């Protein structure tokens, strides 16, 4: 299975933690959403540098968003919404310049919106609803010219520009 490029195991009631997938070095698409996965997002996924899509939404993943996600330079889609992730959004996500879709909503994320997101010039959809983010939308985000949809609802401590 080391030549596997796409793994789509969605909506299968898979439980437990995400296993070590670091041997799947050709993996480009990882869809494990809508299962019963728990635990942290494993550091071993950081070795999968060809990943273009990661969808881990609708599970019960916990812990923080790993900073190493910012090193997955081929990533176009990152969807981890509706989990139990906590902590702040790592500024390293601003290095994902190919990212077109970023869904982080429905988690227990705190802190300010990262100014580093201004580098996400390919971003078209951004979901940050249902979190505990604070502050205001950075003016620097105006450089995200391709952004067509933004979800910021249900963030009572989040203001405008």
C-alpha positions as CSV (number, residue, x, y, z in Angstrom):
1,X,0.0,0.0,0.0
2,X,3.0,2.4,-0.1
3,X,1.9,3.6,-3.5
4,X,-1.6,4.7,-2.2
5,X,-2.5,8.2,-3.3
6,X,-6.1,8.5,-2.0
7,X,-7.6,7.2,1.2
8,X,-11.3,7.9,1.6
9,X,-12.9,6.3,4.6
10,X,-15.7,8.7,5.4
11,X,-18.9,8.0,7.3
12,X,-17.9,4.5,8.5
13,X,-18.2,4.8,12.3
14,X,-14.4,4.1,12.6
15,X,-13.4,4.6,16.2
16,X,-10.1,5.0,18.0
17,X,-7.1,7.1,17.1
18,X,-5.7,7.9,13.6
19,X,-3.0,5.3,13.0
20,X,0.5,6.0,11.9
21,X,0.2,6.6,8.1
22,X,3.8,7.8,7.6
23,X,4.7,5.0,5.2
24,X,2.1,6.3,2.7
25,X,4.5,8.8,1.3
26,X,2.6,9.2,-2.0
27,X,-0.7,10.0,-0.2
28,X,-2.4,13.1,-1.7
29,X,-5.9,12.8,-0.3
30,X,-6.8,11.8,3.2
31,X,-10.6,11.8,4.0
32,X,-11.5,10.4,7.4
33,X,-14.4,12.7,8.2
34,X,-17.7,11.7,9.8
35,X,-16.4,8.9,11.9
36,X,-15.8,8.4,15.6
37,X,-12.0,9.1,15.6
38,X,-10.6,10.5,18.9
39,X,-7.2,11.6,20.2
40,X,-4.8,14.1,18.7
41,X,-4.0,14.7,15.1
42,X,-0.8,12.5,14.9
43,X,2.5,14.0,14.2
44,X,3.2,11.2,11.7
45,X,0.9,12.9,9.2
46,X,3.5,15.6,9.0
47,X,5.7,13.2,7.0
48,X,3.1,13.1,4.2
49,X,4.4,16.1,2.3
50,X,2.4,15.4,-0.9
51,X,-0.9,15.8,0.9
52,X,-3.3,18.1,-1.1
53,X,-6.5,17.4,0.9
54,X,-7.0,16.6,4.5
55,X,-10.6,16.1,5.8
56,X,-10.9,15.1,9.4
57,X,-14.1,16.9,10.3
58,X,-17.0,15.5,12.3
59,X,-15.0,13.4,14.7
60,X,-14.0,13.9,18.3
61,X,-10.3,14.8,17.7
62,X,-8.8,16.7,20.6
63,X,-5.6,18.6,21.4
64,X,-4.3,21.6,19.5
65,X,-3.9,22.2,15.8
66,X,-0.3,21.1,15.1
67,X,2.1,23.8,13.9
68,X,3.6,21.3,11.5
69,X,0.5,21.5,9.3
70,X,2.0,24.7,8.0
71,X,4.8,22.6,6.4
72,X,2.4,20.7,4.2
73,X,3.1,23.0,1.3
74,X,0.9,21.1,-1.3
75,X,-2.2,21.4,0.8
76,X,-5.2,22.8,-1.0
77,X,-8.0,21.7,1.4
78,X,-7.8,21.5,5.2
79,X,-11.0,20.6,7.0
80,X,-11.0,19.8,10.7
81,X,-14.3,21.4,11.7
82,X,-16.6,20.0,14.3
83,X,-14.1,18.3,16.5
84,X,-12.9,19.1,20.0
85,X,-9.7,20.9,19.0
86,X,-8.5,23.6,21.4
87,X,-5.8,26.3,21.7
88,X,-4.9,29.0,19.2
89,X,-4.6,28.8,15.5
90,X,-1.0,28.3,14.6
91,X,0.5,31.2,12.6
92,X,2.3,28.5,10.5
93,X,-0.9,27.9,8.6
94,X,-0.2,31.2,6.9
95,X,2.6,29.3,4.9
96,X,-0.1,27.2,3.1
97,X,-0.1,29.4,0.0
98,X,-1.9,26.9,-2.2
99,X,-4.8,26.5,0.3
100,X,-8.2,27.2,-1.2
101,X,-10.4,25.9,1.5
102,X,-9.8,26.1,5.3
103,X,-12.5,24.9,7.7
104,X,-11.7,25.2,11.4
105,X,-15.1,26.0,12.9
106,X,-17.0,24.1,15.5
107,X,-13.9,23.7,17.7
108,X,-12.8,25.2,21.0
109,X,-10.2,27.5,19.3
110,X,-9.2,30.6,21.3
111,X,-7.1,33.7,20.7
112,X,-6.8,36.1,17.9
113,X,-7.1,35.6,14.2
114,X,-3.6,35.1,12.8
115,X,-2.2,38.0,10.8
116,X,-0.2,35.4,8.9
117,X,-3.3,34.5,7.0
118,X,-2.7,37.5,4.8
119,X,-0.3,35.2,2.8
120,X,-3.2,32.8,1.9
121,X,-3.8,34.5,-1.4
122,X,-5.3,31.4,-3.0
123,X,-7.9,31.0,-0.2
124,X,-11.5,31.0,-1.4
125,X,-13.4,29.6,1.6
126,X,-12.7,30.2,5.3
127,X,-14.8,28.6,8.0
128,X,-14.1,29.9,11.5
129,X,-17.6,29.8,12.9
130,X,-18.6,28.4,16.3
131,X,-15.2,29.0,18.0
132,X,-14.1,31.2,20.9
133,X,-11.8,33.5,18.9
134,X,-11.4,37.1,20.1
135,X,-10.4,40.4,18.7
136,X,-11.1,41.7,15.2
137,X,-10.4,40.6,11.6
138,X,-6.9,41.9,10.7
139,X,-6.9,44.6,8.0
140,X,-4.1,42.7,6.4
141,X,-6.6,40.0,5.3
142,X,-7.7,42.4,2.6
143,X,-4.9,40.9,0.5
144,X,-6.9,37.6,0.2
145,X,-8.4,38.6,-3.1
146,X,-9.8,35.2,-4.0
147,X,-11.8,34.8,-0.8
148,X,-15.5,34.4,-1.7
149,X,-17.0,32.8,1.4
150,X,-16.2,33.5,5.1
151,X,-18.0,32.0,8.1
152,X,-17.4,33.8,11.4
153,X,-20.8,33.3,13.0
154,X,-21.2,32.5,16.7
155,X,-18.0,34.0,17.8
156,X,-19.3,36.4,20.5
157,X,-15.9,37.9,21.2
158,X,-15.0,38.5,17.6
159,X,-15.5,42.0,16.0
160,X,-15.1,43.6,12.6
161,X,-12.0,45.2,11.1
